[in-house]
Amino acid sequence: MRLPLQLKSVTGAIAVVTTIVSLLILLIDRDGVTSLLMGFIPARFGGTLVLSPAVPAILTPLSATLVHASLLHLGGNLLMLIWCGLAVERVLGGRSVVLLYLVGAFAAAAAQYLVAPTSANPVVGASGAISALIGAYALCYGQHRQIVTSRLINRWLNVAWLLVAWVLIQFGFGYVMGQQGMLLATPAHIGGFIAGVAMQRPLLLWRYRKA
């Protein structure tokens, strides 16, 4: 049996791993302990919070991408991952998707730490890493509607609108689920998005350097 093309892609592999691990955690962990052990908690980096045993703090930006607060949270993130990830992969290639995802996860964590370094609320979910893919997607595929006369300003205004829409979607998840600590990590979304925007052109030039 041949696998669908999407499942053969790097984006598909990330989606499958995220789905399997997140579902297992949702089924097994009814008390939310995993979010403390695997989630990104800014206070752990400042030394004001010590957890043991737990995933090493330096790795929590990555482990947090495998933990989701609900099926709704997971489903929304997977939708954006697959939609934007496959599109970006067609332009930049699989290796670039992996790099964007990893850098996006750490950039998201760094942004969240800068804004709330003493926070003990665990940040979980893949939305920060996915934000980097959305940022790259915005530059690869963004439709530049005429808002002002300057083409350059127009381009960045349309990119900014996509970021605002993504943040509002996350706020929507938080509102529906009544969550306050784990989902409303707006700085993380912005940090990941900026990383994706900054990396898109260098990755594009590297991919087609011999063209």
N, C-alpha and C positions, 0 to 999 in steps of 0.2 A: 504494500500500500504506500503510495507516494504522499508525502506530507504537503500541505498547502504551502505556497511560496512564502507566506507571512511567517510561518513557523520555522522556516529555514533561515530566516534573517536573524541578525544580532538583536534587533528590536524584539522579535518574537521570542528569542531565548530569554531575554531580560524579563519579558512579560510572563512567561511560563514559570520561571523561577520565583518571581515575586508573587504570583498567584498561589503557587503550591505552598510556599512558606507562610504567607499571610493567612491562607485558609486554615492551615494546621494550627497556627497560633490562635486564631479566632475560635476554633473548635476546642482546643485544649485549655487555653488560658481564660477562664471566666472572670478572674479577679483583676485583670489588667496589670499583673506583675511584670509581664514581658516588656511593657512600655518603659518601665523603670530600668530593667536590665539591659535592654537593647536600644532604647530611644536616646536621642541626643539631648543631654541635660546641661545647659550652660554652666550651672554651678559646679559641676564636676571638674571643669577646667580651671576654675578659680580656687579650688581646694576647699570650698565651703561645704561641699557635699561629697561624702565617700561612700561608695557602694561596693560591697563584696559579698558573694561573687557577682560579677557583672562583666559585660563586654568591656574591654579596655576603652577608656574615654576617647582616645584618638581614633578608634575604629567605629564609634557610634554614628558618625555621619553616614556611614555605609550600612551598618546593621539597622538603623532606623528606617531605611527605605524598604525593609522587608516586614515591617510591622504596621498594621493599619487598624484603626479604631473600630471599623465596622465594614460590612459588605458594601454599603453605599460609598464609603471613603475609598475602598479598594477599587470598586467598579469605576468610579469617576476618574481616578488616577490612571487606571489601565486604559480607559478610553482615550485619554489625551496622550498617553505613552505610545499607543499603537498608531493613532492618527498622525501625530507629529513625528514620531520616531521613524516610521516607515518612509515618510516623505523626505525627511532629512537624510536618511540612509541612502536613498536613491541619488541624492546630490553629492553628499560628502563621503559616503562609504561606511561600512560597518565599524571600522576602527575608530573613526571620528565619533560615531554614536557612543561607543564605549567611553571614549575620552570625555565627551561632553557630559555624559551621565555621571562619571566619577568626579570630575571637577565641579559640576553643578552641585553634587551632594555636599562637598566640602565648602564650596562658596556659600551655599545656603546656610550651613551650620555657622560659618564665620560671621555672616551678616546677622544671624539671630543672636550670636554671642555678643557682638558689638553693641547691639541695642539693649540686651537684657542679660548681662554677664552673671548676675547672681540668681537668675531664675531657676527654680527647681522643677518647673513644669517640663515633662518630657515632650520633645517634638518628634513625632513619628509620621511615617508615610513617605512615599516616593515623590511627593509634589515638588520638593526643592530640586532634586535631580532632574525631574521632568521639566522644570522651569527652564533649565539650560537648553533642552531640546526645543522648547517653545520659542525661546529667544532666537535660536538658529533658524527655526522654521519661519519666524517673522521676517527675517532678512532674505531667506531663500524664496519664499512664496507670497509675501505680503502684497496685497493689492493696494496700491498707493492712491487712495481717493484724494481728489483735489480739495484740500482744506484751505491752504494758503498758496500764494503764487510761487514761493520758493520750493523747488523740487526736493532739496535736501531736508528742509524743515518738514515738508510733507511726509517724507519717508520716515522720519523719526516720530512724528505724531502718530502715524499709523502703527508703528511698532509699540509705542506707549499704550495705545488703545488695547492692543492684544494683551499686554501685561495687566492692565486694569481689569479686563474681562476675566483673566485667569484668577486673579486675586479675589474678585467678586464671587466666582464659582466656589472657591475654597471657603469664603465667608458663608455662602449658601449651605454648604455641607455642615459647617459648624452650627448654623442657626437651626437647621432641621434636626440635628442630633443633640443640640443642647450642650455642645462641648465648648469649653473655654480655654483649656490649657494646651491641648494637643494639635488642634487643627488650625487655629487662627494665627499661624506663624508667618505673618505678612513679610517681615524682613527677610525670612528665609526664601520666600518665593521671589522677592525682588533680587536678592543676591544671586540665586541660581539663574534667573533670567538675564541679568547683566553679564554673567559669565558666558552664557550662550551667545549673546549678541557680540561680545568681545572676541570670542573664538571663531565665529562663523567665517569671517573673511580669511584669516590665516589658514584655517583648515581647507577652505575652498581653493586657495592658491596652492597649497601643498598637494591636494588631490590632483590638480590639473597642471602641476609644475612642468610636465614634459609635453603638454599639449601644444 
